[in-house]
Amino acid sequence: MDLKYTILVIHGPNLNTLGSREPGVYGRETMESINSRIKELGEKNRAGVKFFQSNSEGEIIDCIQQSVSGTDGIIINPGAYTHTSIAIRDAIAGCALPVVEVHLSNIHKREEFRNHSFIAPVCIGQICGFGGFSYDAGLIALLNHFKSAEQQG
C-alpha cells in the first residue's frame, strides 16, 4: 500500500501505565491496544503511524523537534505536561506541523488545575473525554485537516 501521510503519536507521562492506572478515570485500555488500533486505522487511510512515549519533558521536546523531517502531523497526549509545560508548547509552535492534542479524560471536568492547557493554543484542535477513542478521533481530525488543505490548494 502506498502511504500518503506519516503521523507521529506522542504519549506523555504515565500513559505507559494505562490499563492499570486509575481505571475509573482512564479506563482499562492499554497504550499498546490504542497503538494497535490507531496503526490499523492509519493504514486504512493511507497513513503510516509512528509511536513515542516518554515520562520525560525533554525527551518529548526532542521527539517533536526531530519529527519535523519525515512527519506530516502529530497527535499528542501530553498528560500532566498539558498544564505545566511551556517548553512543549514552544516545541509544537516551532515545528510548523499540524498537531492535535488528545486526552482520555475530559480535562475540563476535572480538578481546576487541569482545566488549562498550554498546548491547545498551538494545536489545530483538542479532543478529550472519549477514552481511547480520543486518539481515533484525533487521527480522523488530522486526516480531515490534510484533506481540507489539499482541497484549498
Helices and strands as residue ranges (DSSP letters): E 5-11, G 15-17, H 23-26, H 31-44, E 47-53, H 57-66, E 73-77, G 79-83, H 86-95, E 99-103, G 107-109, G 112-114, G 120-122, E 125-128, H 133-152
